[in-house]
Amino acid sequence: MKWNARSKCQKEGKGARDVVLEFGGVRWEPGAYVYADADGVVVAREDLSAKNG
């Protein structure tokens, strides 16, 4: 089957919100703060941006 990046997907209304995910050895919980740059990714339970002032 060929897949075209410009093709439209069919929306079936399936999915979930506010669920815990785990992949890459990292647990992502609803409400988590995610910070990323070229060096890596940090997932935190609280807003770390205010800590650096």
DSSP file (Angstrom, degrees, kcal/mol; ACC not computed):
  #  RESIDUE AA STRUCTURE BP1 BP2  ACC     N-H-->O    O-->H-N    N-H-->O    O-->H-N    TCO  KAPPA ALPHA  PHI   PSI    X-CA   Y-CA   Z-CA
    1    1 A M              0   0    0      0, 0.0     2,-0.3     0, 0.0     0, 0.0   0.000 360.0 360.0 360.0 129.7    0.0    0.0    0.0
    2    2 A K        -     0   0    0      2,-0.0     2,-0.4     0, 0.0     0, 0.0  -0.640 360.0-155.7 -86.7 147.4    1.4    3.4   -0.9
    3    3 A W        -     0   0    0     -2,-0.3     2,-0.5     4,-0.0     3,-0.0  -0.992   0.6-156.1-126.7 129.4    1.0    6.3    1.5
    4    4 A N    >   -     0   0    0     -2,-0.4     3,-1.8     1,-0.1    -2,-0.0  -0.907  13.6-144.6-106.5 127.0    1.0    9.9    0.4
    5    5 A A  T 3  S+     0   0    0     -2,-0.5    -1,-0.1     1,-0.3     0, 0.0   0.739 102.4  52.8 -62.4 -22.0    2.1   12.5    3.0
    6    6 A R  T 3  S+     0   0    0      2,-0.1    -1,-0.3    -3,-0.0     2,-0.1   0.496  85.9 109.4 -91.3  -4.0   -0.5   14.9    1.5
    7    7 A S  S <  S-     0   0    0     -3,-1.8     2,-0.3     1,-0.1    -4,-0.0  -0.369  72.3-115.2 -73.0 153.6   -3.3   12.5    1.7
    8    8 A K        -     0   0    0     -2,-0.1     2,-0.2     1,-0.0    -1,-0.1  -0.667  24.1-134.1 -88.1 141.1   -6.1   13.1    4.3
    9    9 A C        -     0   0    0     -2,-0.3     2,-0.6     1,-0.0    -1,-0.0  -0.598  22.9-110.0 -89.3 156.9   -6.6   10.6    7.1
   10   10 A Q        -     0   0    0     -2,-0.2     2,-0.6     2,-0.0    -1,-0.0  -0.768  27.2-141.6 -87.0 126.1  -10.0    9.4    8.0
   11   11 A K        +     0   0    0     -2,-0.6    -1,-0.0     1,-0.1     0, 0.0  -0.789  23.5 175.1 -90.7 120.4  -11.1   10.8   11.4
   12   12 A E        -     0   0    0     -2,-0.6    -1,-0.1     2,-0.2     3,-0.1   0.424  45.8-117.3-106.0  -0.9  -13.0    8.1   13.3
   13   13 A G        +     0   0    0      1,-0.3     2,-0.3     0, 0.0    -2,-0.1   0.684  69.1 137.0  73.9  16.4  -13.5   10.1   16.6
   14   14 A K        +     0   0    0      2,-0.0     2,-0.3     0, 0.0    -1,-0.3  -0.689  22.6  86.5 -96.8 150.9  -11.4    7.6   18.5
   15   15 A G        -     0   0    0     -2,-0.3     2,-0.3    -3,-0.1     0, 0.0  -0.862  55.9-112.3 149.0 179.6   -8.9    8.5   21.1
   16   16 A A        -     0   0    0     -2,-0.3     2,-0.3     3,-0.0     3,-0.2  -0.989  14.2-153.5-146.2 151.7   -8.4    9.4   24.8
   17   17 A R  S    S+     0   0    0     -2,-0.3    -2,-0.0     1,-0.2     0, 0.0  -0.876  72.6  21.0-122.5 157.6   -7.6   12.4   26.9
   18   18 A D  S    S+     0   0    0     -2,-0.3     2,-0.3     1,-0.2    -1,-0.2   0.896  85.4 137.7  54.6  47.3   -6.0   12.7   30.3
   19   19 A V        -     0   0    0     -3,-0.2     2,-0.4    10,-0.1    -1,-0.2  -0.880  57.6-109.3-118.6 154.4   -4.4    9.3   30.3
   20   20 A V        -     0   0    0     -2,-0.3     2,-0.3     9,-0.1     9,-0.2  -0.677  35.0-167.2 -82.5 133.5   -0.9    8.2   31.4
   21   21 A L  E     -A   28   0A   0      7,-2.7     7,-3.3    -2,-0.4     2,-0.4  -0.899   7.2-167.2-117.9 150.2    1.5    7.3   28.6
   22   22 A E  E     +A   27   0A   0     -2,-0.3     2,-0.3     5,-0.2     5,-0.2  -0.954  23.7 138.4-139.6 121.8    4.8    5.6   28.9
   23   23 A F  E >   +A   26   0A   0      3,-1.9     3,-1.6    -2,-0.4    -2,-0.1  -0.981  62.8  23.0-156.4 152.8    7.4    5.3   26.1
   24   24 A G  T 3  S-     0   0    0     -2,-0.3     3,-0.1     1,-0.3    -1,-0.0   0.758 128.9 -65.0  62.5  24.3   11.1    5.6   25.7
   25   25 A G  T 3  S+     0   0    0      1,-0.2     2,-0.4     0, 0.0    -1,-0.3   0.615 112.9 116.4  74.6  11.6   11.4    4.8   29.4
   26   26 A V  E <   -A   23   0A   0     -3,-1.6    -3,-1.9     2,-0.0     2,-0.6  -0.943  58.7-142.7-118.4 134.7    9.6    8.0   30.3
   27   27 A R  E     -A   22   0A   0     -2,-0.4     2,-0.6    -5,-0.2    -5,-0.2  -0.857  13.9-162.8 -97.0 121.2    6.2    8.3   32.0
   28   28 A W  E     -A   21   0A   0     -7,-3.3    -7,-2.7    -2,-0.6     3,-0.0  -0.921  10.4-172.6-107.0 114.6    4.0   11.2   30.7
   29   29 A E    >   -     0   0    0     -2,-0.6     3,-2.0    -9,-0.2    -9,-0.1  -0.783  36.3 -87.6-107.4 151.3    1.2   12.1   33.1
   30   30 A P  T 3  S+     0   0    0      0, 0.0    -1,-0.1     0, 0.0   -10,-0.1  -0.291 115.6  23.6 -54.7 136.3   -1.6   14.5   32.4
   31   31 A G  T 3  S+     0   0    0      1,-0.3     2,-0.0    -3,-0.0    -3,-0.0   0.445  89.1 146.3  86.4   1.1   -0.6   18.1   33.3
   32   32 A A    <   -     0   0    0     -3,-2.0     2,-0.5     1,-0.1    -1,-0.3  -0.324  47.0-128.5 -69.5 152.9    3.1   17.4   33.0
   33   33 A Y  E     -B   44   0B   0     11,-2.9    11,-2.9    13,-0.1     2,-0.5  -0.891  21.8-159.1-101.6 132.3    5.4   20.1   31.8
   34   34 A V  E     -B   43   0B   0     -2,-0.5     2,-0.4     9,-0.2     9,-0.2  -0.957   9.9-176.9-119.0 127.3    7.7   19.1   28.9
   35   35 A Y  E     +B   42   0B   0      7,-2.8     7,-3.1    -2,-0.5     2,-0.3  -0.980  10.8 172.5-122.4 132.9   10.9   20.9   28.1
   36   36 A A  E     +B   41   0B   0     -2,-0.4     2,-0.3     5,-0.2     5,-0.2  -0.995   9.7 153.9-143.3 146.8   13.0   20.0   25.1
   37   37 A D  E >   -B   40   0B   0      3,-2.3     3,-0.9    -2,-0.3    -2,-0.0  -0.828  63.7 -70.7-149.5-168.2   16.1   21.2   23.2
   38   38 A A  T 3  S+     0   0    0     -2,-0.3     3,-0.1     1,-0.2    -2,-0.0   0.712 128.2  53.1 -65.5 -19.5   18.8   19.8   21.0
   39   39 A D  T 3  S-     0   0    0      1,-0.2     2,-0.3     0, 0.0    -1,-0.2   0.662 119.6 -66.0 -92.0 -17.5   20.4   18.1   24.0
   40   40 A G  E <   -B   37   0B   0     -3,-0.9    -3,-2.3     2,-0.0     2,-0.4  -0.989  47.7 -77.1 160.9-169.9   17.3   16.2   25.4
   41   41 A V  E     -B   36   0B   0     -2,-0.3     2,-0.4    -5,-0.2    -5,-0.2  -0.977  25.2-164.2-131.0 138.9   13.9   16.2   26.9
   42   42 A V  E     -B   35   0B   0     -7,-3.1    -7,-2.8    -2,-0.4     2,-0.5  -0.993   2.5-164.0-123.3 130.7   12.8   16.8   30.5
   43   43 A V  E     +B   34   0B   0     -2,-0.4     2,-0.3    -9,-0.2    -9,-0.2  -0.972  19.4 179.5-112.7 122.0    9.3   15.9   31.8
   44   44 A A  E     -B   33   0B   0    -11,-2.9   -11,-2.9    -2,-0.5     4,-0.0  -0.880  37.0-139.3-125.9 154.1    8.4   17.6   35.1
   45   45 A R  S    S+     0   0    0     -2,-0.3     2,-0.3   -13,-0.2    -1,-0.1   0.669  91.2  40.3 -81.1 -18.5    5.5   17.6   37.5
   46   46 A E  S    S-     0   0    0    -13,-0.1     2,-0.7   -14,-0.0   -13,-0.1  -0.865  99.2 -87.7-129.8 163.8    5.8   21.3   38.1
   47   47 A D        -     0   0    0     -2,-0.3     3,-0.3     1,-0.2     4,-0.2  -0.587  38.4-179.3 -72.0 111.8    6.6   24.4   36.0
   48   48 A L    >>  +     0   0    0     -2,-0.7     3,-0.9     1,-0.2     4,-0.6   0.585  64.9  83.4 -89.1 -11.6   10.4   24.7   36.0
   49   49 A S  G >4 S+     0   0    0      1,-0.3     3,-0.6     2,-0.2     4,-0.2   0.829  88.9  52.8 -64.6 -31.3   10.5   27.9   33.9
   50   50 A A  G >4 S+     0   0    0     -3,-0.3     3,-0.8     1,-0.2    -1,-0.3   0.697  95.7  70.7 -75.9 -19.0    9.9   30.1   37.0
   51   51 A K  G <4 S+     0   0    0     -3,-0.9    -1,-0.2     1,-0.2    -2,-0.2   0.782  96.3  50.7 -69.3 -27.6   12.8   28.4   38.9
   52   52 A N  G <<        0   0    0     -4,-0.6    -1,-0.2    -3,-0.6    -2,-0.2   0.530 360.0 360.0 -89.2  -6.5   15.5   30.1   36.6
   53   53 A G    <         0   0    0     -3,-0.8    -3,-0.1    -4,-0.2    -2,-0.1   0.470 360.0 360.0  52.4 360.0   14.0   33.6   37.1
